[in-house]
Amino acid sequence: MSFLIFISGEQVNKILDMQTCIQLMRETLSALSRGEAIQVLRTAMKLEGRNVLGVMPSALLAKNIVGTKVITIAPDNSYKGLPSHQGVVIVFEAETGSLKAIVEGETVTAIRTAAVSAVATDILSRKDANSLAILGTGVQARMHVEAILQVRDIEQVYAWDRRLESAVKFSKEMSEKFDISIVPCSTSEEAVKHADIICTVTAAKEPVLFGSHVKKGTHINAVGSCTPDCRELDTELIKVCKLYTDRMESAIHEAGDYLIPLREGAIDEQHIMGEIGDILVGRISGRQDPEEITVFEALGLAVEDLAAADFVINQVEQREKSR
Ligand SMILES: NC(=O)c1ccc[n+]([C@@H]2O[C@H](COP(=O)([O-])OP(=O)(O)OC[C@H]3O[C@@H](n4cnc5c(N)ncnc54)[C@H](O)[C@@H]3O)[C@@H](O)[C@H]2O)c1
């Protein structure tokens, strides 16, 4: 492409529906496990307070693409009515190095993260799971309701946020959008105690989900707070669960949910069973017993952004050509 093309979040939303993205993430995580992608650790440059500038490079050589997401994370933005994640995904052709396009990153991040959780839920949760708890009621919470509904027949949703009014607003909005019963809860215990699937999507520093509140057989997607000193899950829960992740290298450098119990001596370095891509390609097993508690620790990978952005770019190009 000889001219610079910028693809807006609105275009991403129109092109990248959740079902398509779930399939794309399934393929991408499988490709990563087969060694067909280059994925390095993100650089997270700390700014004032808890703000971060993240640079996330990766390549998918079979697709001839290389690129990087550049994203700012400002966790307190929800108080200002601004998105907490803002950025772009820059995509090049790997062979020539030519720029393909720049894609708005906030929307890509929102959709691909929830789609990855749906992939993990599909392979790790019980087939008969029909209730969902969402802890945190921001952007990811909204996307996760949509994503989990794609992979399990959910009949009841529970929502908790540190601000009850936010959980109430979320429940009203999402129950109307998806025609499903959502109960706003004033404690996280109330939200999770009957849930078969739990998604933690908060910016918490300290645990919001406790082992003593989680019933046997539950699957958990731990998505928020992806830094070594912050966590959403307590030590007791990590100790008893079967723990999976998106990328081992990321987990051992970035996941407070794993690193804090490790530092406490509550678990050892063998505690992570493996990557969900390894389950997808049949290298390791997932859930073995209906009573097990499984946790998917999602750090978020550049290769997910690259694959999602490239899909959108190709769709835009095809639509332009057929005009
Ligand atoms: N793993 C990944 O791939 C990935 C991708 C995107 C976002 N995230 C993380 O997921 C989290 C949610 O992202 P988002 O885009 O929905 O953000 P958001 O700002 O839209 O929502 C954050 C939510 O967390 C709640 N929250 C904030 N601090 C809290 C605390 N101390 N205790 C309990 N709840 C708290 C807020 O009330 C809000 O409901 C963030 O931590 C973000 O960095 C992870």
The ligand as an SDF file (V2000), in Angstrom:
LIG
                    3D

 44 48  0  0  0  0  0  0  0  0999 V2000
   -4.9030   -9.1820   29.9890 N   0  0  0  0  0  0  0  0  0  0  0  0
   -5.1640   -8.3870   28.9810 C   0  0  0  0  0  0  0  0  0  0  0  0
   -4.9450   -8.7300   27.8220 O   0  0  0  0  0  0  0  0  0  0  0  0
   -5.8020   -7.0470   29.2380 C   0  0  0  0  0  0  0  0  0  0  0  0
   -6.2500   -6.2710   28.1660 C   0  0  0  0  0  0  0  0  0  0  0  0
   -6.8930   -5.0720   28.4240 C   0  0  0  0  0  0  0  0  0  0  0  0
   -7.0630   -4.6540   29.7320 C   0  0  0  0  0  0  0  0  0  0  0  0
   -6.5550   -5.4060   30.7430 N   0  0  0  0  0  0  0  0  0  0  0  0
   -6.6990   -4.9790   32.1370 C   0  0  0  0  0  0  0  0  0  0  0  0
   -8.0260   -5.2640   32.5370 O   0  0  0  0  0  0  0  0  0  0  0  0
   -8.4460   -4.3060   33.5330 C   0  0  0  0  0  0  0  0  0  0  0  0
   -9.7680   -3.6940   33.0900 C   0  0  0  0  0  0  0  0  0  0  0  0
   -9.5800   -2.9970   31.8570 O   0  0  0  0  0  0  0  0  0  0  0  0
  -10.7340   -2.0570   31.2910 P   0  0  0  0  0  0  0  0  0  0  0  0
  -10.3230   -1.6550   29.9400 O   0  0  0  0  0  0  0  0  0  0  0  0
  -12.0600   -2.6830   31.5000 O   0  0  0  0  0  0  0  0  0  0  0  0
  -10.5870   -0.8170   32.2730 O   0  0  0  0  0  0  0  0  0  0  0  0
  -11.7260    0.2010   32.7550 P   0  0  0  0  0  0  0  0  0  0  0  0
  -11.0180    1.3860   33.2750 O   0  0  0  0  0  0  0  0  0  0  0  0
  -12.7490    0.3670   31.6970 O   0  0  0  0  0  0  0  0  0  0  0  0
  -12.4290   -0.5750   33.9650 O   0  0  0  0  0  0  0  0  0  0  0  0
  -11.7270   -0.8710   35.1390 C   0  0  0  0  0  0  0  0  0  0  0  0
  -12.6890   -1.4270   36.1760 C   0  0  0  0  0  0  0  0  0  0  0  0
  -11.9250   -1.7970   37.3250 O   0  0  0  0  0  0  0  0  0  0  0  0
  -12.5640   -1.2690   38.4830 C   0  0  0  0  0  0  0  0  0  0  0  0
  -11.5180   -1.0260   39.4860 N   0  0  0  0  0  0  0  0  0  0  0  0
  -10.5260   -0.1330   39.4070 C   0  0  0  0  0  0  0  0  0  0  0  0
   -9.7710   -0.1990   40.5240 N   0  0  0  0  0  0  0  0  0  0  0  0
  -10.3190   -1.1540   41.2980 C   0  0  0  0  0  0  0  0  0  0  0  0
  -10.0180   -1.6710   42.5750 C   0  0  0  0  0  0  0  0  0  0  0  0
   -8.9870   -1.1960   43.2700 N   0  0  0  0  0  0  0  0  0  0  0  0
  -10.7840   -2.6680   43.0520 N   0  0  0  0  0  0  0  0  0  0  0  0
  -11.8150   -3.1400   42.3520 C   0  0  0  0  0  0  0  0  0  0  0  0
  -12.1710   -2.6690   41.1420 N   0  0  0  0  0  0  0  0  0  0  0  0
  -11.4250   -1.6930   40.6290 C   0  0  0  0  0  0  0  0  0  0  0  0
  -13.2290    0.0130   38.0130 C   0  0  0  0  0  0  0  0  0  0  0  0
  -14.2650    0.4000   38.8770 O   0  0  0  0  0  0  0  0  0  0  0  0
  -13.7430   -0.4300   36.6380 C   0  0  0  0  0  0  0  0  0  0  0  0
  -14.9590   -1.1120   36.7490 O   0  0  0  0  0  0  0  0  0  0  0  0
   -7.2850   -3.3170   33.6590 C   0  0  0  0  0  0  0  0  0  0  0  0
   -6.4560   -3.7150   34.7360 O   0  0  0  0  0  0  0  0  0  0  0  0
   -6.5320   -3.4980   32.3600 C   0  0  0  0  0  0  0  0  0  0  0  0
   -5.1890   -3.1070   32.4200 O   0  0  0  0  0  0  0  0  0  0  0  0
   -5.9580   -6.5920   30.5280 C   0  0  0  0  0  0  0  0  0  0  0  0
  1  2  1  0
  2  3  2  0
  2  4  1  0
  4  5  1  0
  4 44  2  0
  5  6  2  0
  6  7  1  0
  7  8  2  0
  8  9  1  0
  8 44  1  0
  9 10  1  0
  9 42  1  0
 10 11  1  0
 11 12  1  0
 11 40  1  0
 12 13  1  0
 13 14  1  0
 14 15  2  0
 14 16  1  0
 14 17  1  0
 17 18  1  0
 18 19  2  0
 18 20  1  0
 18 21  1  0
 21 22  1  0
 22 23  1  0
 23 24  1  0
 23 38  1  0
 24 25  1  0
 25 26  1  0
 25 36  1  0
 26 27  1  0
 26 35  1  0
 27 28  2  0
 28 29  1  0
 29 30  1  0
 29 35  2  0
 30 31  1  0
 30 32  2  0
 32 33  1  0
 33 34  2  0
 34 35  1  0
 36 37  1  0
 36 38  1  0
 38 39  1  0
 40 41  1  0
 40 42  1  0
 42 43  1  0
M  CHG  2   8   1  16  -1
M  END
$$$$
